[in-house]
Amino acid sequence: MKGVVLAGGLGTRLYPLTKITNKHLLPVYNKPMVYYPIMTLVNAGVREIMVVTGGNHAGDFLRLLGNGDEFGLKGVNYAYQEKEGGIAEALSLVEHFAEGDKLVVILGDNIIEKDIKKEVREFAGQPEGAKILLKEVPNPERFGVVTFEGDRIAGIEEKPEDPGTNYAVTGIYMYDKQIFDIIRTLEPSERRELEITDVNNRYLRKGELTYSILDGWWTDAGTFESLLRAGQLVAEKERGTKDKG
């Protein structure tokens, strides 16, 4: 299984911090933001990754990450997203890297407390389709939100004004090779982007979408508030690890 870190976008919600650097290179406690999703993949057993980035600071990723030796990776591949076309459009750039393998995809500003070893192992044994990770949050209107019929996902709505549940789709997704054919059939949303929610709903309609509830805390770091919270959560985790040691 291969991993993808999506680290494009202009990070306008974090301006002026992002005036001179990519959002995903900003510090979260004692590491650059992008280190955390990479470590999530590595801790799940992924050893080949592609970083998709864009904007004016793409070369900084190469200088920072190099070939991924410090993470124990076989190598780091890079792709450049020329415009802001959405998560699904960014994913379309990794088809040649995937080579038909299953993918674990994580947004570059997603940081979690624990690991996703169990979920990746479950998806490895899933014959086909996709898997998404969910988390109950106090502000679901910021995210894609799922509704349920019993234990089954009934639908996913992107940033609803009146969420049906508090369960958000985190920025961690797993896909089989069908993902690229699905992306090719998508139409841009009102935001003029190819939406990852449309991809997930397509898998849902095919009856090939599974999910797990993420263990431990989860946060993105795409706003000033969530960036501050991410740093505080990571600091508490690091202190707890040192105290146990």
Order of alpha helices (4+ residues) and beta strands (2+ residues): beta-beta-beta-alpha-beta-alpha-beta-alpha-alpha-beta-beta-alpha-beta-beta-beta-beta-alpha-alpha-beta-beta-alpha
